[in-house]
Amino acid sequence: MTFIIQGGVSLLDVHCHIIPGVDDGAQTEADSIDMAKTAIAEGIDTIVATPHHKNLRYDNYREDILKNVSILNELFEENGIELTVLPGQEIRINGEILEDLRNGELLPINDSKYIFIEFPSDSVPRYTEQILYDLQIEGYTPIIVHPERNRELLENPNKMYQLVRNGALSQVTAASIVGKFGKKIEQFSHQLIEANLTHLIGSDAHNTTTRGFFVRDAYEMVKNKYGVETYYMFMENSHLLVENMNLNRFEPSPIRKKKKKRFGLF
Ligand code: FE
């Protein structure tokens, strides 16, 4: 594996709601600037903007995202903020993905073959396997975002194993890794890493207060817990993603569900 770090560690955040006023992320240009400054302070120099699409509350179509990203890059330049924003989209899984892709409504990450797919928070829809399969037949690689925060996957981690075995990739959220979403989600994030069921770390930052970045903290934790090789794998994958190259992936293994202690107090 070759990974050249130029001029110190520069981090790339692959998942962020930094475009103002388009979803539940940044609301104003000032919010976007705040987020950018916080990101830069963590060592991030590039962010993929991934506004929600078809999540029942927000729609962000390809052409609008492309326009908004170029406006945001201009805003940062005018304000002397050294952060590059790349275009992306977080697509809630739905039955029309293939059709929407063909119609040019969807935006893979930086126009690569990689598509961010979000599940509803409590379930994995029955048609998921079919959609992920169809996407691959069309030449795309689906990336399941924050699987560690999905209730059905938490309860049935082997479902994640099957999805990855069938060619999907996944992105784990930095805040989950460092425990900001609670113990269960933290534990599941680490199980996903240990079982080679996740390939990217992203912030999914929505603001600088309740849903911040934690990207540097997450990478540090990964380095300390799993060693430099795993750390570089994640770092390199973020760059390979936006360059539309094949990501590093290792043989996945199933996660054994921990048995609940019936008499935990005794
Ligand atoms: Fe998101």
Residues whose N, C-alpha, C, O or C-beta is under 5 A from the ligand:
A	BS01	FE	T50 E90 D204
